[in-house]
Amino acid sequence: MLKAIILESEKFKKWINDIRRATEILREQSIEEVRVVYHDDADGVTAAAILKAALEREHIKVKLICIEKLYLEVIEKLHNEEGKVYIYADIAAPHARKISNINRSRNLTIILDHHNAVPSTDPAVINLDPELYGFSGEEEASGATVCYFFSKVLSERNVDLAHLAVIGASEIPGPVRGLNLVPLEDAVKVGTVQVKQYGEAKKYLITAYDPPEFREKIASRLTAMAAIGYYVGGPERAVNACLLGFSKEDKQFIARLEMRRKEVNRKLIAKLRRFGIRQGKFVQWFHVYDAYKGMGVKTIGTFCSYLSFQRWISQNKYLIGFMNMSRIIPKLGELSRDYVKFSARTPKGLSAAVREGKMPSISVVLSEAAEAFGGFADGHDVAASGVIPKGCEKDFIRKVDDIISKTLSPFKPEI
């Protein structure tokens, strides 16, 4: 019933019509290759796998490019070319204007994302983020779900990819709802997902693989491969695992990556418990420097997520973690300067205030603060991340506190 209401809504009809038009424009191109640019987590990897399979069925060659963060340098490197076709999967919607300004109608670009979005200003850059149509990317649609709708419009035979969207949507907490209901129902119909009831809770068993496993376990493996193993070929291995299943070698690869991350996490937690986390007025923060060297920057985000649930972390202050970054971007080259990645989470006590509008969206705050230092940020209201030049971390934190002060509502944080 709920699914029918969604599919009959005017906002859905507009969105799906725009997707249909984008597939028509894609077919009108003389295409030899589509460059799929995707994010390095389970949602991004499953989104890329859906697109790879769907496009190759149309006899279109796919080049996969995994990006941790969409640096301005990366946008310039990609979009200063001409006559190319780009599809962004689970990334880029917050940067649609920057892409538009650089692209200048030279390359067909389709954005299939679910993060907080801004409209495109270039007719050749088609931003299909459902946030722009009135859906919540934080609760109703994953990046993989958006890519699934695109692939299903491209061809109904791509319904056999629905289970990948179900896996990708596992990052969204709570019951499956909104647009995510569609691939779930499709996957159940074709027999690649089984719904298991545990009391009032439902879990989703992915039966497309042998042996069947619950989606959370699969998503955890994919994120480990792509994020921890970002610099050692992990992202493409993860995409292949989505389509072919996990080999014995894949599982051994994941085990080595997880062992290394757990050891680093153990040392970091001991250090933070001993010396404490630095405190601002509205922010609590820490810097791991080179602790995750050789791993992808998603690791600081998962670490922040873990910390945000710990009792020794203030539940009423934004949590921000920094890590030093490598200049190398696999398959693209080297950045021109040193950056630090920051990830932010709103602990449970603060998340409620953000959702009620009593405290500002962390994505909005970080975007404004990062731009003041020549960086950028994106994400959701209660979880976001970004990049700033190395060396301005303390000034950045002061800027974040200042921005929050200016937008402060009656909700008072714990100081």
N, C-alpha and C positions, 0 to 999 in steps of 0.2 A: 504493500500500500504506500509506504513512505517512498520507495523507489519510483513508483508511478507518479506521485506528486512532483518529485524532482524532475523527472523526464518530461512532464507536461508543463513545467514552469516556463515563463517567457524568457527568463535569463538563461535557462538551459538551451532552449531553442535557438537563441541568438548565438550562444557559444558554439553549439554543434554546427550551426550554419557557417560560422567563421572557420571552424576546423575543416569543414567540407570544402570551402573555397580555397583554403591553404593547400589541401591535397590536390585540388584542380590546378592551382598555380604551379605546384611542384611537378605535376605530370606534363605541364606545358613546356617545361624547361628541357633543353638538350643536355641531359645529365649523364656524365660518366661516373661521377663520384659525389657522395654526400659526406661531409665531415660532421660527425656526431660528437659534440663537445658535452661531456657529462661530468657529474660530481662524483667524489670518491667515497661514497657510502652505499649502503644497501639499496636505498631508494634510487640513487643515481645509476648504480650498476644495473639494477633490474630495468630501469628506464632505457638505458643504452642497449641492453640485450633485446628488449621489445623492438626498438627501432632497427637494430641490426638485422634481426630476423625478418621483420616486415619489409624493409627496403630491399634486402637481398632476394626476397620472393618476387619483387618487382624487377629483378635483374639490374639492380643499382648497386654499384660497389660502395662499401662503407669504410671510411677511415675513422677510427676511434681516437679521440683525444681527451684524456682525463685531466681535469683541472681542479686543483684544490680551492683556489680563489680566483676570481675573474679580475686580474690586474689590468690596469689601463694599458700597460705594455703588451699584454696578451691580446687584448682587443685590437690594438693597433697592428700587431703582427699579423693577425688573422684577416682583419677587414681592410687593410690597405691593399690587399690583392683585389682582383676583379674577375667576375664571371664564375665565382665559386658558389656552392650551396652549403649553408650551415644549418644544423638543427641543434639547438641547445636543450639538453635534457636535465631537468632538476637543477638548473642553474641559469642565471642571467636576467631573470625578470626585473630585479631591482635596478639593473644597469641598462635597460632598454634604450634610454635616451643617450647614454654614452656610446652605445653601439651604433645608434642611429646617426649621431654626429660624425662618427668615424667612417661608417659604411657608405653613406651618401649614395644609396641606391645601386651600389656596384655589385652587391652579392645578395641573392635571396637568402633571407635569414628567418628561421621559424623558431620561436621560443616556446618550449613546452615545460613550464615550471609551475611551482605552487607557492613560492616564497612571496613575501610582500612585494608588490609590483608597481611599476610606473608604466604609463603608455609609451609606445614607440612614437617617434616623430618622423620616421622614414617609412614610406609606403612599402619598401622592400624588406623591412623588418617587421614581421608579424608576431606580435606578442599574444599568445593564447593562454596566458596564465588565468585560471578561473577566478582569481582574486579580482580581476578587472571586470568580471561579470556578476559579482555579488556573492560568490561562494567563498568559504573560508579555506584557505590553503593550509591552515594550521589544524583544522578539524575535519574537513570534508574531502580533501583531495591530496594525494601524494603526487610527486613528480612522475612516478611510474604509472599512476592512474591516468594522468593527463596524456602520457605517451601511448597508453593502451587505447584510449578513445581515438587518438590520431590514427593509430595503426588499424583499428577496427573500421574507421571510416575509409581508410585506404583500401581495405579488403576484409570482408566478413570472415574469411578463412583464418584471420589472425586471432580469432576467439580462443584458439588453443594456447595463446600467450597470456591469458587472463591471470593464471596463477602467479606470474611474475609481478603483476601489479598488486596482488594480494600480499606478496612478500614485501614489496617496496613500501606498502602502506602500514607495515608493522611499526614504523617509527612514530605514527600518530597514536597517542594514548587514548584509552577508552574504547567503547564499542565501535564497530565499523558503521559509518554513517555517510550521508551525502553521496557524492559522486563515487566514493570508494565502494559503495554497495553494488555498483554495476559489474565491475570485474569479479567481485566475489560471487555474485549470482551466476555469471557466465562460467566461472571456473567450476562451480558445483555442478552445473548442467553438463559440462563436457567431461567431468570426472577427474579433474586434476586437483581438486580441493574437497576435503570433507570437513563439515562443521561438527565439532565435538562439544557437548554440553557438560559443564562441570558446575553443578548447582545453578547459580544465576549467571555464571560467566561462560563465555564461548571461546573456544580455541580452534585454530584453523590448521588442519593437517594437510600438508602438501603431498599429494599422492603422485605427482608427476615424476618423482624421483624414486629410485630403489636403493635403500629402503625409504618409505615415507617418513617425513619429519615435520615437526611443527614449525610454522613460519618464523618464529622468533629465533630459533636455533640457526636456521638457514641465513636469516638476515645478519645475525651476529658473525657468522663465518664470512659472508660477503664483505661486510664492513672491515673485518680484520684483514682480509686479502687486499682490498683496495686502499685502505687508509694506512695501516701499519706497513703494508708492503708496497706503498706507492712508488718508491724508488727502485724496486726490484721486479717490476713487471706484474705486480699484484692486480691492478685494475683490469687488464685484459684477461688475466687468468680467471678473475671473478666473473666477467661477462661470459666467458666460455663455459664456466661452471653452471651459470644460469641456464644455458641452452643444452648442455650435454650431461650435467650432473657432476658431482664432486668425485674426482679420481683419488686413488690412494695417495698419490704424490701431492695432490691439492691439500688433503687433510694433514699430511706431514708438514707441508709448507705453513699452513695455518697454525699448527701446534707450535712450531718454532717461533712464529711471529708473536703469538699470544704469550709464550713463556718470557720472551724478551720484554714485552710491554708490562706484564705483571711484575717483573722484577723492578723495573723503573718505577712503576706506580707504588710499590711497597716502600721503596726508599724515599719517594717524594712525600708520601703520607707521614712517614716517621719524622721527616724533617719539618713538615708543616705542623704536626702535633707538638713537636718540641719547641719550635721557634715562633709559631703562630702565623696568622695571616695578617697582612697589612690592612689597616683600617682607614677609610676615608669617611666622609660624613654620610654618604648614602651607598658607598661602595666598599666591598672587601676584595682584596686582590693579592695575587702572588705571581712570581715569575719563575719558570723552570729552566730558563736559559737553554743550554744544549743537552738537557737530560734526554730528550727524544730524538737526538741527532740520528739521521738515517731513516727515521720513520716519517710518515706523512703528518701534516698539521692537524688532521682530524683527531689525532690522539689527545690533544689538549682539550678539545670539546667533550670527548667522552669522559675524560678525567674530571672536568668541571661538572658534568652531569652527575657523576658519582658523588663528588664532594657536596653538591647541593642538597643531598638527602642526609648528610651526616649531622648528628646532633650538635657537634662542636662548631658547626658553621652557623653564623647568624642567619635566621630565617627571614629577616626583614631588611636585608641589604642585598643589592645586586652583587653577584659573584663574577669576578673577571680573572682569567688566567692568561698569561703571556708565555710564548715560547719563541726562540730564535728560529729562523727559517733558512733553508737552503736556497741559493739563487737558481738552482737547476730546475727546469720544468721538463720532464721527459717528453721527447718527440718535438719539443718546441725550442729548446735552447736555454739561454741563461739570462736572468734579469740583470738590469744595469746597476742595481744598488741592493743594500741589505735591508731586509724587512723583519718585523716581528708579527706573528699571528696572535690575535687575542680572541678568546671565546668567552661568552657571557651566558650565565643562567640566572633565572630568578627562582630562588628557593620557594618552597611551597607557600610559606606565609606571605611572601611578596607577590607570588603569581596571582593569587586571588585579587589582590589590590590592583594589579595591572589589568586584569580582565574586567574589573568593575570600573575602570577608568580613573581610579584614585591615584595611581602612580603611572608614569609614562612608559610607553613601549620601549623595551631595551633596544630594539632594532632602530627605532627612530632616534633615540639618544646617541647611540654609538655611531650612526651614520653622520650626524651633525658633528660630533666630536672628531671622528676620523678625518673628515674632509678638511677640518681646520689645520691638519698636519700633512695634508697631501695624501691621505689614505682613503679607505672606503670600508663600509660595513654593509651587511645584509642579513636577512633571517626572518624571524618571527617576533611576535610581541614579547614572548617570555624566553626566547633562546635566539642568540644571534652571534655573529663572529665577523672578523674583519682583519685588516692589515694596515699597519702604519710603519713609517720608516724607523729603523732601529735607532734607539737613543732618546726617544721622546716619550717613553712610557709614563714617567712620573707626571709630566705636563699633561699628558693625555688623561690620566686619572683625575687630575684637578679640573680639567675641562669637563669631563663627564659629571663630576659633582656639581660644577657650576650650572650646567644645562639642567640637571634635575632640580636644583634649587629654584631655577626660574620657572619651572613648570609644576612646582610642588602643590599638591592638593591637601585637604585636611588630614589625609592619612599620614601619620608620623612614623618614620622608621625607627627601629631600635638603634640607639646611638651609644 
